Amino acid sequence: MTHPAPSARRSGPDRAPAPVTLKKSGPPRPLGLRVDLHTLSLLGILAVLVAVGGITEPEAFLDTGNLQLVLTQASVIGVVTVGMTFVITSGGIDLSVGAMVALASVWATTLATQEYGFAGIVFTAVLVGLGVGLVNGVLIAYGRVVPFIATLAMLASARGVALMITDGKTQIVTVTSVLDLGLPRSYVLGIPPLVLIFAAVTVAGWLLLNRTTFGRRTVAVGGNAEAARLAGIDVRRQRLYLYLLSGLCCGIAAFMLIVLSGSGQNTNGNLYELDAIAAAIIGGTLLSGGKGTIVGSVLGVLVFTTITNIFALNNLQSDVQQIAKGAIIVAAVLVQGRTSPRAET
């Protein structure tokens, strides 16, 4: 009996191996270069603004005290923006950050809280921020409420609670150790303590986003939540953690604002949500999710804060300032739309 050759056994249309086609992908896209160019462009914009400030008001703008003021003002919203960057990178949004700052600041400056001194104020501010962030995270991750709606509702609710606590009045801080952080004698090598806190949060945020599994999961969820789920990522838990992180940043920012203003008010953090979102967007974080940059967000904050300072020093009207900010935001979104792979159809 003659047996067919091994090659003959594998022949036939049903058992023939599928043809393999190799795609010529060409050279890899210079993603790192693109990020560097974007960062350099922001540094260029910031340099131009510094030059404008130095030319229009050289003595006032370049004064050491004014530069310290710019950095200090950028620090509060900057910490909020770090948390917002994580949320937007995951494909979410948090419209309640300003209200969280207000609620945390007034809760931390009540007479009952101030009796516990410095530690009581810090602990309360952070705890309130985490608590509100937890509620946002549970509603969005497990309640399946759209982030825009959930955080918009929290914006109104937190503002209402802050107003109820203060009864519309300003709560003055009497704890000396807290107030001292805002005084020049507390500066470290000429750097205000609030700026050092901002720097620490920025470094921690950069490491968390770029050097940890948490950061990679955040980017994956923002890029494609279903694919992330199939890859074994607990998407709901990840989103919960992200809104907790946003609340933590708001609690820290609330304490910084207490130091800066020496009081707690229900109007604190007004429009912080818009400033944080705008800074993150012009910094290079995709509003659709999947890409975020802490360095870019920080530069975005510095650009906006410098613009505000230049307008104030030159006695220009605030409406022109808002128009300038709006134009920058629109330009940044248009650039994102042209450079992002998602924009291709």
C-alpha positions in Angstrom: 0.0 0.0 0.0 1.4 3.3 -1.0 0.9 6.2 1.4 0.8 9.8 0.2 3.8 12.0 0.8 3.6 14.3 3.8 3.3 17.3 1.6 0.4 15.7 -0.2 -1.5 15.2 3.0 -1.4 18.9 3.7 -2.5 19.9 0.3 -6.0 20.9 -0.6 -8.0 24.1 -0.2 -9.2 23.4 3.3 -5.8 22.8 4.9 -3.6 25.2 3.0 -2.0 27.8 5.3 -3.3 31.3 5.0 -1.0 33.6 3.1 0.8 36.1 5.3 1.1 39.7 4.0 3.7 41.9 5.5 2.8 45.6 5.7 5.4 48.1 5.1 4.9 50.5 8.0 7.8 52.7 7.2 9.7 54.5 9.8 8.0 54.9 13.2 6.1 58.1 13.9 8.2 60.5 16.0 5.8 60.6 18.9 8.5 61.7 21.4 9.6 64.5 19.0 6.1 65.7 18.6 5.7 66.0 22.4 9.0 67.8 22.6 8.0 70.3 19.9 4.7 71.0 21.7 6.5 71.6 24.9 9.0 73.8 23.2 6.2 75.8 21.6 4.6 76.4 25.0 8.0 77.5 26.4 8.3 79.8 23.4 4.9 81.3 24.1 5.8 81.7 27.8 9.1 83.4 26.8 7.2 85.8 24.5 4.8 86.7 27.3 7.7 87.3 29.7 9.3 89.6 27.0 6.0 91.4 26.6 5.7 91.9 30.4 9.3 93.0 30.6 8.8 95.6 27.8 5.5 97.0 28.9 6.1 97.1 32.6 9.8 96.3 33.1 10.1 97.5 36.7 6.9 96.0 38.0 6.8 92.7 36.0 10.4 91.7 36.5 10.4 92.5 40.2 11.2 89.5 42.3 8.0 90.0 44.4 5.9 90.0 41.3 7.5 86.8 39.9 6.9 85.2 43.3 3.3 86.3 43.1 2.8 84.8 39.6 4.3 81.4 40.7 2.2 81.4 43.9 -1.0 82.2 42.0 -0.2 79.5 39.5 0.4 77.0 42.3 -3.2 76.7 43.5 -4.8 76.2 40.1 -1.8 74.2 39.1 -2.4 71.5 41.7 -6.0 71.3 40.6 -4.9 71.0 36.9 -2.6 68.0 37.8 -5.7 66.1 39.0 -7.7 67.3 36.0 -5.1 66.1 33.6 -5.5 62.5 34.9 -9.3 62.7 34.6 -9.2 64.0 31.1 -6.6 61.5 30.0 -8.9 58.8 31.1 -11.6 60.2 28.8 -13.6 61.9 31.7 -14.2 65.4 32.9 -14.6 67.0 36.3 -16.7 70.2 36.4 -16.8 70.2 40.2 -13.2 71.0 41.1 -13.9 74.6 41.8 -16.8 73.8 44.1 -14.7 71.1 45.8 -12.0 73.7 46.6 -14.7 76.0 48.0 -16.3 73.3 50.1 -13.0 72.0 51.4 -11.8 75.6 52.2 -14.9 76.6 54.2 -15.2 73.2 56.0 -11.5 73.5 57.0 -11.9 77.0 58.4 -14.9 76.6 60.7 -14.3 77.5 64.3 -14.6 73.9 65.3 -12.0 72.8 62.8 -9.5 75.6 63.7 -9.5 74.4 67.3 -7.4 71.5 66.1 -4.8 73.8 64.7 -2.7 73.3 61.6 -3.2 69.5 61.4 -6.9 69.9 61.8 -7.2 72.3 58.8 -4.9 70.2 56.6 -6.7 67.0 57.5 -10.2 68.4 57.0 -9.4 70.0 53.6 -7.9 66.8 52.2 -10.6 64.6 53.7 -13.4 66.8 52.2 -11.7 66.7 48.8 -11.4 62.9 49.0 -15.0 62.5 50.1 -16.4 64.6 47.3 -14.1 62.8 44.8 -15.3 59.5 46.1 -19.0 60.4 45.5 -18.1 61.5 42.0 -16.2 58.3 41.4 -19.0 56.1 42.7 -21.6 57.8 40.6 -19.6 57.7 37.4 -17.9 54.3 37.8 -20.6 52.2 39.4 -23.7 54.3 39.0 -22.9 54.7 35.3 -23.8 58.4 35.4 -22.2 60.5 32.6 -19.1 62.4 34.0 -20.4 65.7 32.7 -23.8 65.3 34.4 -22.4 63.8 37.7 -19.8 66.5 38.2 -22.1 69.2 37.1 -24.6 68.1 39.8 -21.7 68.0 42.3 -20.7 71.5 41.3 -24.1 72.8 42.3 -24.4 70.7 45.4 -21.0 71.4 46.8 -21.4 75.2 46.2 -24.7 75.0 48.0 -23.2 73.2 51.0 -20.4 75.7 51.1 -22.9 78.5 51.2 -24.9 76.8 53.9 -21.8 76.4 56.1 -20.6 80.0 55.8 -24.1 81.6 55.6 -22.5 83.8 52.9 -19.8 85.1 55.3 -16.0 85.0 55.2 -14.4 82.7 57.7 -11.2 84.2 59.0 -8.3 81.9 59.8 -6.7 82.5 63.2 -4.2 79.7 63.3 -0.8 81.4 63.2 1.1 78.5 61.8 -1.1 78.4 58.8 -0.9 82.1 58.1 2.9 82.0 58.5 3.3 79.9 55.4 2.2 82.8 53.3 4.7 85.2 54.7 8.2 86.0 53.2 9.9 84.7 56.3 8.7 81.2 55.4 10.2 81.3 52.0 12.9 78.7 51.2 15.8 80.2 49.3 13.4 82.9 48.1 10.8 80.3 47.0 7.3 80.5 48.6 6.2 77.3 50.3 3.1 77.0 48.1 5.3 76.9 45.0 7.3 74.0 46.6 4.0 72.2 47.3 3.0 72.7 43.6 6.4 71.4 42.5 6.1 68.3 44.7 2.6 67.6 43.3 3.8 68.1 39.8 6.7 65.7 40.2 4.5 63.1 41.9 1.9 63.5 39.1 4.5 63.1 36.4 5.9 60.0 37.9 2.5 58.5 38.5 1.4 59.1 34.9 4.6 58.2 33.1 6.4 55.6 35.3 3.7 53.5 36.9 1.1 50.9 36.0 -1.6 53.3 37.2 -0.6 55.8 34.6 -0.5 53.2 31.8 -4.0 52.0 32.9 -5.2 55.6 32.8 -4.0 56.1 29.3 -5.5 52.7 28.2 -8.9 53.5 29.7 -8.9 56.9 27.9 -7.8 55.4 24.6 -10.3 52.5 24.5 -12.2 51.5 27.6 -13.5 48.3 26.1 -10.1 47.2 25.0 -8.7 48.0 28.4 -11.4 45.9 30.0 -10.6 43.0 27.7 -7.0 43.4 28.6 -7.8 42.7 32.3 -8.0 46.3 33.6 -10.8 47.0 36.1 -12.1 50.1 34.3 -14.7 51.0 36.9 -12.2 50.8 39.8 -9.6 52.8 37.8 -12.2 55.6 37.2 -13.0 55.6 40.9 -9.3 56.1 41.7 -9.0 58.9 39.2 -11.8 60.9 40.7 -10.4 60.3 44.2 -7.1 61.6 42.9 -8.9 64.7 41.5 -10.5 65.2 44.9 -7.2 64.8 46.7 -5.7 67.5 44.5 -8.6 69.8 45.2 -8.2 69.3 48.9 -4.5 70.2 48.7 -5.4 73.3 46.6 -8.0 74.3 49.2 -5.4 74.3 51.9 -3.1 76.4 49.7 -5.9 78.9 49.0 -6.5 79.1 52.7 -2.9 80.0 53.3 -2.9 82.5 50.4 -6.1 84.3 51.4 -6.1 83.7 55.1 -9.8 82.8 55.0 -12.4 80.4 53.7 -15.2 81.6 51.4 -18.0 79.9 49.5 -16.8 81.8 46.4 -13.4 80.2 46.5 -12.3 78.3 43.4 -14.7 80.2 41.1 -14.2 79.0 37.5 -11.3 76.8 38.5 -12.9 74.0 36.5 -12.6 76.1 33.3 -9.1 77.2 34.0 -7.9 73.7 34.8 -9.5 72.2 31.7 -8.2 75.0 29.5 -4.6 74.6 30.9 -4.7 70.9 30.4 -5.9 71.2 26.8 -3.4 73.8 25.7 -0.8 71.7 27.4 -1.4 68.9 25.0 -3.8 66.6 26.9 -6.4 65.2 24.5 -10.0 66.2 25.5 -11.1 62.9 24.0 -8.8 61.0 26.3 -5.9 58.6 25.7 -3.1 61.1 26.0 -2.0 63.4 28.8 1.0 65.4 29.8 1.7 66.9 33.2 4.6 69.1 32.0 2.3 70.6 29.3 -0.5 71.2 31.8 1.9 73.0 34.1 3.1 75.2 31.2 -0.5 75.9 30.3 -1.1 77.1 33.8 1.9 79.4 33.7 0.9 80.8 30.4 -2.6 81.7 31.7 -1.3 83.1 35.0 1.3 85.2 33.2 -1.3 86.6 30.8 -3.5 87.6 33.8 -0.6 89.2 35.5 0.4 91.2 32.4 -3.1 92.4 31.9 -3.4 93.5 35.6 -0.1 95.4 35.5 -1.1 97.2 32.3 -4.6 98.1 33.7 -6.3 96.3 30.8 -9.9 95.3 31.1 -10.7 91.8 32.1 -13.0 91.2 29.2 -10.1 91.5 26.8 -8.2 89.1 29.0 -11.0 86.5 28.7 -11.1 87.0 24.9 -7.4 86.3 24.7 -7.7 83.2 26.8 -10.6 82.0 24.7 -8.6 82.5 21.5 -5.8 80.5 22.9 -8.1 77.6 23.9 -9.7 77.5 20.5 -6.3 77.5 18.8 -5.1 74.7 21.0 -8.2 72.6 20.2 -7.8 73.2 16.5 -4.2 72.1 16.6 -5.2 69.0 18.5 -7.8 68.2 15.9 -5.2 68.4 13.1 -2.5 66.4 14.8 -4.5 63.8 16.7 -4.9 60.4 15.0 -8.5 60.3 16.1 -9.2 63.3 13.9 -8.5 61.3 10.8 -11.6 59.9 9.1 
